[in-house]
Each structure stands twice: as C-alpha cells, then as structure tokens.
Amino acid sequence: MKEEIDMEKYVCVVCGWVYDEAVEGVKFEDQPADYVCPICGVGKDQFEKM
C-alpha cells in the first residue's frame, strides 16, 4: 500500500507562477534558501501557500 503524502501549492505573489509540490517532486520547504521563482526571479519569501 502506497503512503499518501500531502502536497501543497505555493503561488509567487509577484508574477502568479504556481509551485506545485506534486509536479516538482520536492516539498517547497525543502528547497534551498536561495531558491528563486523560475519566471521572475524573486526569492522564497515572495511565495504564499494556496
């Protein structure tokens, strides 16, 4: 039996790009501190949980 893992989505408040943990395969909180939005380049602090 496969264990279900809750996957979240986070939206960049600057450009609206959505970080989907299920698609990316990595929890947002596990991304390095220097992670940036691939569209507009802002840091993790500019993302909000959906």
C-alpha positions in Angstrom: 0.0 0.0 0.0 1.4 3.4 -1.0 1.5 6.1 1.6 -0.3 9.3 0.7 1.8 12.5 1.1 0.1 15.8 1.3 1.3 18.0 -1.5 0.8 21.8 -1.3 0.9 24.5 -3.9 2.6 27.9 -3.5 2.0 31.0 -5.6 4.5 33.7 -6.4 2.9 36.9 -5.3 4.9 38.9 -7.9 4.1 37.0 -11.2 1.5 34.4 -10.2 3.6 31.3 -11.1 2.5 28.3 -9.1 5.0 25.9 -7.4 3.2 22.6 -7.3 5.0 20.1 -5.0 3.3 17.1 -6.8 4.7 18.3 -10.1 8.1 19.4 -8.9 8.6 16.3 -6.7 10.1 18.4 -3.9 8.4 20.0 -0.9 8.6 23.8 -1.1 10.1 24.0 2.4 12.8 21.6 1.3 14.0 23.9 -1.5 17.3 25.7 -0.6 17.2 29.1 0.9 18.4 30.7 -2.3 15.6 29.1 -4.4 14.1 31.7 -6.8 10.9 31.8 -9.0 11.9 30.4 -12.4 9.7 33.1 -14.1 10.5 36.4 -12.3 13.5 35.5 -10.1 12.1 36.5 -6.6 13.0 34.6 -3.5 11.1 32.0 -1.5 9.8 34.8 0.8 7.6 36.0 -2.1 5.6 32.8 -2.3 2.3 32.2 -0.4 0.7 28.8 0.3 -2.5 28.3 -1.7 
